[in-house]
Amino acid sequence: MGEQTFVAETEKARSSNRPVRWNVRGIDLPLVLVVVALFAFGLVMIYASSPLYSINVLGQNYDYLFWKQLGLGILAFGVCAAIGMIDYHKYHKLMVPMMVGIIVLLALVIFGLGEYRNGATRTLFNGSIQPSEMAKLGVIVYLSYWLYSKQDKLNDLTFGLFPLSAILGVVIALIIPQPDYSAAVMIGVLGIMMFFLADGNWKQIGMLILLTGVLGAFVLFFTSTGQARVAQWETAMYNPAESVDQIRLSLEAVARGGIFGLGLGNSRSVFYGMPVAPTDSIFAVVAEDTGLIGGVFVVGLFLVLLWRGLVIAKNAPDLLGKMLASGITLWIVMEAFMNMLFVVGIFPVSGNALPFISSGGSNLLTVFAGIGLILSVSRRSSKATPQTQEGRSSRAVVDMRRWDRRGSVSRTRRPTFTR
């Protein structure tokens, strides 16, 4: 009896997948907690950074953006929960309508209905929708389903590089005239990343990198906005006192914050006229009010999000789940670090929001929708058989690409979405 009990316990331990202990009914608790923490911290910082912006720029009460963000957050959590409850395989029928809708919205921005704000035309309907934010998540999700369905044909140029380039080219061509160069470059990078995760041919990946590099160089060095951004970045690197107000005030805010900060609501940069303090520059207010400690706290939260997202991707039951979870996770973290690096002068002005923290509905709803898809993958993974979990538990997400050109998922049969 003792030997049988020992064998049963051993088999139970061997078949269990360690990350499942973090789950309750398939929901990854650390991921949920870190998202809640980021959003709550963002609400506090929006309340601290937005009074003058709300009054002087928007003509509203001092706490207008706080209550608006709170309302949007409640909606975003609902969207996240609804998306997470549905099996991610069932969304494949929505991919084409979703992508067509995003392209139509992008076209409306540049063909007459877009609203000019802060030197660019990026929004619709009185600033309530920014289609370029939706396009980032849309490209990840669409390419995940499309590449998953074409796995056995990706090495053929007519099924791999050419249609992928066409998809990305249309989206980027509609974003550049806004102009929103950071979004255009991000979408190019996301396309390369998704093709890599799908086990695309290395030669085609090289071509994509070359095309994206040529596009990026053209935007930076042969357009007036790109040249201005590069010049501003060079000035900030070598002579910060002479840089534009947004960069100069951000760097001053970081320096004033020191280690412990000036205290919540005591940011001087907000009163010195820092542009878009509750949105693009909110990390500068974080650094000034909460100091190095607060900045490290925010960075740590995003690193936890990266960890949990990649763990969920590692334990996904199929390549589609791996691509969705890893692609969305890497996108959110890249957006966050682009914003934070701009604030400290290491990265050129990008104009992208700090996910979960910056004020803004389009970005908030988009990243929460992405988190919902990651949770959907997590829930589906928790329902997999113990044998399946044991077989994949030792694989990292980077193992999806083998140096001998074999993917971590067998291609012996065509993928289907009938699950």
N, C-alpha and C positions, 0 to 999 in steps of 0.2 A: 504493500500500500504506500509506504514511504517513497519507494522508487518511482511509482506511478505518479504520485503527487509532484515529485521533483521534475519528472519529464514534462508533465502538464504545465508547470510553472515556467519551465525553460522555454517551451514552445510558445507560451503566451508572451513572454518577454521578447522572444526573437521575432514574433510576428507583429508586435506592436511597433508603430512608427512614432518616434520620440516627439516630433512636433505636434502630434494629436493632443498631447496633454495640455497644450495651450488653447485648445478648441473647446467651445461649448456649443453643441449642436451644429458643428461645422464652422462656427464663426471664430476667426482668429482673434483672440482677445488682445494680444499686444498691438496688433495693427489697429484695431478699433480704438484702443486707449490712446495710442500716439496721435491718431487723427483728431480725437476729441481734445487732447491736450493742445495740439497746434491751433485748432480753431478757437478754443477758449483763450489761449494766449493772444491770438490775433484780435479777438474782440477787445481785450484790455488795451492793446496797443492802438487800435483804431480809436477807442475812446480818448486815449491820451494824445493822439497826434492830429485829430481831425477838427477840433473846434473852429480854428481860424479858417481852415479850408471850407468847412460847411457854411460859415457865415459869409466870407468874402468872395468865394468862388461860386458856390452853389446857391447862395442867398437863402439858406435854410437855418434852422436852429443849430446850436452848437453840437448837439448830440444826434443830429440827423443821420450821419453815416453809421453810427453805432447801432441804432435801432434798425436801420435798413439792412445792415450786415447780419444782425440777429435773425431778422425775418427770413433773409435769404438762406441763412444757415439751417434753420428749421426745415425749409423746403429742400435744401440740399441733402440733409440727413434722410428725409423721406425718400428722395430719389435714389440715394445710395442703398437704402434698405430694400426698396422695391426691385432694383436691378440685381442685388445680391441674392434675392430669394429665388430667382429664375435660373434654371440651368443654362449656362452660357452657350451651349450648343444650339439652343432654340432661337438665338438671335440672328442666325445666318440669313434668314429671309428678309431681315431689315437692313442688311448691309448696303445694297444698291440704293434703296430709297434714302437712307441716311446720307450716303456720299453725294447723291444728286442734290439733296436738300442743302448740304454744306456748300457745294459749288454754286448753287443758285444764290444763296445768301452772300457769298463772296463776290459774285458778279454784281449783285444789287449795290454793294458798297462802292464799287468803282464806276458804276454806270448810272449815277445820278441820285441814289437814295442815301448814300453814306453821309455822315455828319462830320464836319471838320472840327477837330478838337486837339489842342496841344500840338499843333503842327502836323497833324496827320488825319486821314479820313479812314477810320477803322470801324465805326460803330453804326448801328441802325436803331430806329425807334427810340430816339431821344437818349441814346447812349446805353440802352438796356441790353443790347446784344452785340457782342464782338465776335463775328464769325471766324476770325483767324484763331481764336482760342479753341473753338469747337473743332477746327480743322486739325489741330495737333492730335487730339484724342481720336478724331475720326480716321485719320491716316493710320494710326496704330491698329485700331480695331478692324478697319476694312482690310488692311494688308494681312493681318493675322488670319482672317477667314479665307481671303483670296489665296495667299501663299500656302495655307494648309490644304486647300482643295487642289492645288497644282504641284504638290510635292514631287511627283514622279516626272514632271515636265520642266522643272526649273532650269535645268542645264541647257535647255533649248532656248536660244535667244528670242525666238518668236513667242515663247510662253513665259520667259523669265524677264530678262533685262528690258526688252522693248515695251511690253505693256506696263511694267513697273515704272519705267521712266515716263511714260505717257501720263499715268495717274499722278505721279508727283509733279510732273511738269505743268499740268493744268492747274493744280492747286497753287503751286509756287507762282505761276504767271499771274494769278488773280490776287496774290498777296503783295507782291513787290510794288505795284503801283500805289498802294495805300499811303505811304510806304510802311511796311512792317518787316524790316530786313531780318530781325532776330527770329521772327516766326518762320520766315522763308527758309533760313539756314537750318533752324531746328527741324523743320519738316524734311529737308534733305537728309539730315543726320538720322532722323527716325526711319526713313526709308531704307537707308543702308543698314541700320541696326536690325530691322525686321527681316531683311533679305538674308543677313548673316545668320540670324537665329533660325530661319527656315532651311538652313543648310544649302544656300545658294552657291553656285559655282564661284570659286575664288577669282577667276578672270573677270566675271561679271561684277563681282563686288569691287574689284579694282577699277573697272570702268565707271561704276557709280561714284566711287570716291573721287575719281578724276573729274567727272562732270560736276559734282558738288563743289569741288575745290575751284574749278574754273568759274562757276557761277558766283561763289563767294568772293573770289578775287575781283570779278567784274563789278559786283555790287559795292565792294569796299573802296575800290580805287578808280572807278569810272562813273560813279554817280555822285551828285552833289551831296546828298544825305550821307552816303557812305564815307566820302572824303571828310565830311565834317565830323563824323563819329570817330574816325581814326585820328584826326587832328586833336579832337578833344581828349582822347585817351592818351596820346603822346604828351600833351600839355600837362595832364593830370599826373603822369608818371615822372616828368622832369621838373615841372614847376606848378604844383597844385594851386598856389595862390592866384595864378592867372587863368585857371580853368573856368568853365562855365559854372553858373550858380549851383546847378544840381550836384555836380561833382564836388565842387569846393565846399559847399555846405555839408555834404555827406561826409567828406573826409574830416572836416572840423568837428562834426557831431561825434564821430568815432573817437577822435582824439580827446574830446572833452569828457566822454563817458568813462574813460579809464578802466579800472578793474571792476568797480562796484556801481558805477553810474551815478547820475544826478538825482535819481528817484523818479517814479512814474509821474508823468505830467509836467516834469521840470525841463523838458527839452527846450533849449534856446533856439535851435535851428528852426523849429516850427515858427517861432516869433520873428526870426530873421528873414522869413520869406522862402523857406525851402519849397521848391516846386513839388507838387503831387506827393506830399508827405505821407498821406494815408495809403498810397498805392505803390508806385514804383520804388519810392525811397523809404518805405516803412522800416526796413532793417537798420537804416541809419538812426532812426528814432529809437529802435530797440537798443542799439549800441550806446546811445547817449543816455537813455533813461535807466537801463539796467546794466550797462558796462560790459566788460569782457565776459562776465559770468552769464549774463543773459544771452549774449551772442553764442557762447559755447552751448548753452542749454538748447537753443534753437537748432544749431548744427547737430547736436546729439539726437534730437527728436527725428530729424530727417535721416540720420544714419540708422536709427532703429527702424524707421519706415522702410529703408533700403533693405535691411536685414530680413524683416518679415516678408516683404514682397518677394524677395528672391527665394526664401524658404518655401513659400507657397508655390512659386514657379517650379522649384525643384521637385516638389511632391505632387505636381499636377498629373492627372491621369493620362494626358496625351499631349502632343506637341502644340495643339491649339491653345490649351490651357497654359502651357509654359510660355508661349509667345505673348499671350494677353497679359499674364501676370508680370513677366519680366519687362516687357515693353512699356507698360503703363508705369511700373515702378521706376524704371530708369528715366523715363520722361519727366515725372514729377520731381525726382531728385536733381536731375540736370537743370530744370527750370529754377529750382530753389538756389542751387549753387551759382548759376549765372547771375541771379539777382544779387546775392550776397557778395560775390566777387566784384560786381560793378560798384557796389557801395564803398568797398575798401580800395577802389581804384585799380584793381588788377585786370578787370575785364572792361571792354568798352561799354558805353551806355547802351543797354539792350531794350529797354522799354517793356520788359516782361514783369509780371507780378510775382510776388513771393507766395507760392501756393499755400492755401488755408489761412494765411495771415493778412495779405493785402486786401484792401477794400475793393470790391468789384464782383458783380453777379456772374458774368460769363465764366471767368476763371474758377470761381468757387464751385459753381454747379458742374463744370466740366471735370474738375479734379475729383469731386465727390462721385460723379458717375463712373470715373475710372476706378475709384476705390470699390465701388459696388461690383464692378466686373471682377476685380481681384478677389473679393469675398465670395463671389459666385464660384470661382475656381477653387477656393478653399473649401467650400461646402461640398462641391463635387468630389474633391480629393478625399474628404473624410468618409465618403460612402464607398470608396474603392475597397476591394477585397484585401485582407491582410497579406495574401501572397503577392499581390500587385504592389502594395506598399513596401514590402520587404525588398522586392526586386529593384525598386527605384530609390530607396531611401539613401543610398550612398552616392547618388549622382548629384553633382552640383549643376547649376544652370549653365555654367560655362562649358560643361561637358556635352551640351547639345551640338557643339561643333567639334569634330575629331580632326586631328591633323592628318589622318589617313582618308579624309573626306567622307566618313560615314557619320550619319546622324545618330543621335541616341535613341531614336525611335525607328523601328523597322519600317521599310517601305514595301513590304511584300504584298500589301493590298492597298487599294485606293481609299483615302479617307472619306468617311461619310458623316453626315450630321444627324442621322436618325438614331437618336439616343433618348 
